[in-house]
Amino acid sequence: GAGVSQSPSNKVTEKGKDVELRCDPISGHTALYWYRQSLGQGLEFLIYFQGNSAPDKSGLPSDRFSAERTGGSVSTLTIQRTQQEDSAVYLCASSFRDRAKNIQYFGAGTRLSVL
Amino acid sequence: GQSLEQPSEVTAVEGAIVQINCTYQTSGFYGLSWYQQHDGGAPTFLSYNALDGLEETGRFSSFLSRSDSYGYLLLQELQMKDSASYFCAVREASNTGKLIFGQGTTLQVKP
């Protein structure tokens, strides 16, 4: 069956450019999460969506980062004026949040390299 | 805030048993999860402990002791394909369900 899909899988950009990362969650999953993973590190929470609203944006590192979700489905994470420290793998996950275990299903991520 | 500590690397031989520990400091959480991530791949769910005690799923078991702020993942009958990174994560006690992850343990299985 279809899992969480992220695009592009790799993105190389120049410092100062804007980038958009896309996440297509599993159909029917109401919750969507973005995480960031730096090389050899754990996953760092960025933002949580329930439906189209984002009740928890506490992990966004600066106002250069924003995200939206439309139709309770696809989400886009936008990074403006990229910096070298933004280089990381950006992972998206979706879940049925109301279930006890809240198992999160992850995409393979977008590897962002800022030159 | 929440913080979780895991060993950075563990090495074991094929067929052996290995235990990956996770200690945490948290003000409150719903449960402890474990995820596996192969190099360059997506993290995948392995196990979840809401209550103290042992949960068994095939070759993998996970344990939680809230009084000791401690959990572990036990992998039995190790196979080469088990070489991966393993992350413990707490599900925060909030309505978001967001996960706070440890830094991960890289398991290398040798023949």
Interface residues (C-beta under 8 A of the other chain):
Chain A: G3 V4 A31 Y33 Y35 G40 Q41 G42 L43 E44 F45 Y48 Q50 P55 D56 G59 L91 A93 S95 R97 A100 K101 N102 I103 Q104 Y105 F106 G107 A108 G109
Chain B: L4 Y30 G31 S33 Y35 G40 G41 A42 P43 T44 F45 Y48 A50 F87 A89 R91 S94 N95 T96 G97 K98 L99 I100 F101 G102 Q103 G104
